[in-house]
């Protein structure tokens, strides 16, 4: 006579399989907090950027000799660069120097637009 192994009742097996699923469901991500609306605060300009700086002779040849803030110096340099087509055609981040700008760029034939502000500081007091 063959012995038949006893099987567990179907209800108990189903309950054991369902139990781990309940634990996983309990580990859901916490609810997100409501987004806080930011109130628009008007920024006050930094006094150092707004202070008029006197350009030296090399910078005055490009933008003029009148004292202007640092931000205006950068704007006027970009006007000069665009007017004379000195922005590199392949890599727009690079500026090609002409005779006047080569003096500002410490003799470099080409500089990055990110270096421009640093080079201005040496020519304005």
NORRA-V269663 format. One record per helix or strand of 2 or more residues. SS is the DSSP state (H for helix, E for strand). FROM is the first residue (numbers start at 1). TO is the last residue. Records with the same first field share a line. If there is no record, write none. Layout:
# NORRA-V269663
SS: FROM-TO  FROM-TO
This chain:
# NORRA-V269663
H: 10-26  47-50  57-63  70-83  99-104  116-121
E: 52-53  68-69  94-96  110-112
